[in-house]
Amino acid sequence: MGEIIITMPMSLDGVVSQEERRMTLSDEILEDYLSYYKTVDALIVGGNTYEGLAQYWPNAGASSDSSIERAVLHS
């Protein structure tokens, strides 16, 4: 069995659950995520996270102006 690593966005002051205080994803941050995702075999997300991802990503290729987001779909 491989390693299991937990990854979660957290502000420098420890905020993980206040949506209005979370960071905005920039292309630079998405590039870092894309590089990271290419190193893992699987992603496990919770139900709330899955709902948001499932609603956004199927249409992101057509609706996103970000070339990085489109690259995520093809990685």
Secondary structure as a PSIPRED ss2 file (coil, helix, strand):
# PSIPRED VFORMAT (PSIPRED V4.0)

   1 M C   1.000  0.000  0.000
   2 G C   1.000  0.000  0.000
   3 E C   1.000  0.000  0.000
   4 I C   1.000  0.000  0.000
   5 I C   1.000  0.000  0.000
   6 I C   1.000  0.000  0.000
   7 T C   1.000  0.000  0.000
   8 M C   1.000  0.000  0.000
   9 P C   1.000  0.000  0.000
  10 M C   1.000  0.000  0.000
  11 S C   1.000  0.000  0.000
  12 L C   1.000  0.000  0.000
  13 D C   1.000  0.000  0.000
  14 G C   1.000  0.000  0.000
  15 V C   1.000  0.000  0.000
  16 V C   1.000  0.000  0.000
  17 S C   1.000  0.000  0.000
  18 Q C   1.000  0.000  0.000
  19 E H   0.000  1.000  0.000
  20 E H   0.000  1.000  0.000
  21 R H   0.000  1.000  0.000
  22 R C   1.000  0.000  0.000
  23 M C   1.000  0.000  0.000
  24 T C   1.000  0.000  0.000
  25 L C   1.000  0.000  0.000
  26 S C   1.000  0.000  0.000
  27 D H   0.000  1.000  0.000
  28 E H   0.000  1.000  0.000
  29 I H   0.000  1.000  0.000
  30 L H   0.000  1.000  0.000
  31 E H   0.000  1.000  0.000
  32 D H   0.000  1.000  0.000
  33 Y H   0.000  1.000  0.000
  34 L H   0.000  1.000  0.000
  35 S H   0.000  1.000  0.000
  36 Y H   0.000  1.000  0.000
  37 Y H   0.000  1.000  0.000
  38 K C   1.000  0.000  0.000
  39 T C   1.000  0.000  0.000
  40 V C   1.000  0.000  0.000
  41 D C   1.000  0.000  0.000
  42 A C   1.000  0.000  0.000
  43 L C   1.000  0.000  0.000
  44 I C   1.000  0.000  0.000
  45 V C   1.000  0.000  0.000
  46 G C   1.000  0.000  0.000
  47 G H   0.000  1.000  0.000
  48 N H   0.000  1.000  0.000
  49 T H   0.000  1.000  0.000
  50 Y H   0.000  1.000  0.000
  51 E H   0.000  1.000  0.000
  52 G H   0.000  1.000  0.000
  53 L H   0.000  1.000  0.000
  54 A H   0.000  1.000  0.000
  55 Q H   0.000  1.000  0.000
  56 Y H   0.000  1.000  0.000
  57 W H   0.000  1.000  0.000
  58 P H   0.000  1.000  0.000
  59 N H   0.000  1.000  0.000
  60 A H   0.000  1.000  0.000
  61 G H   0.000  1.000  0.000
  62 A H   0.000  1.000  0.000
  63 S H   0.000  1.000  0.000
  64 S C   1.000  0.000  0.000
  65 D C   1.000  0.000  0.000
  66 S C   1.000  0.000  0.000
  67 S H   0.000  1.000  0.000
  68 I H   0.000  1.000  0.000
  69 E H   0.000  1.000  0.000
  70 R H   0.000  1.000  0.000
  71 A H   0.000  1.000  0.000
  72 V H   0.000  1.000  0.000
  73 L H   0.000  1.000  0.000
  74 H C   1.000  0.000  0.000
  75 S C   1.000  0.000  0.000
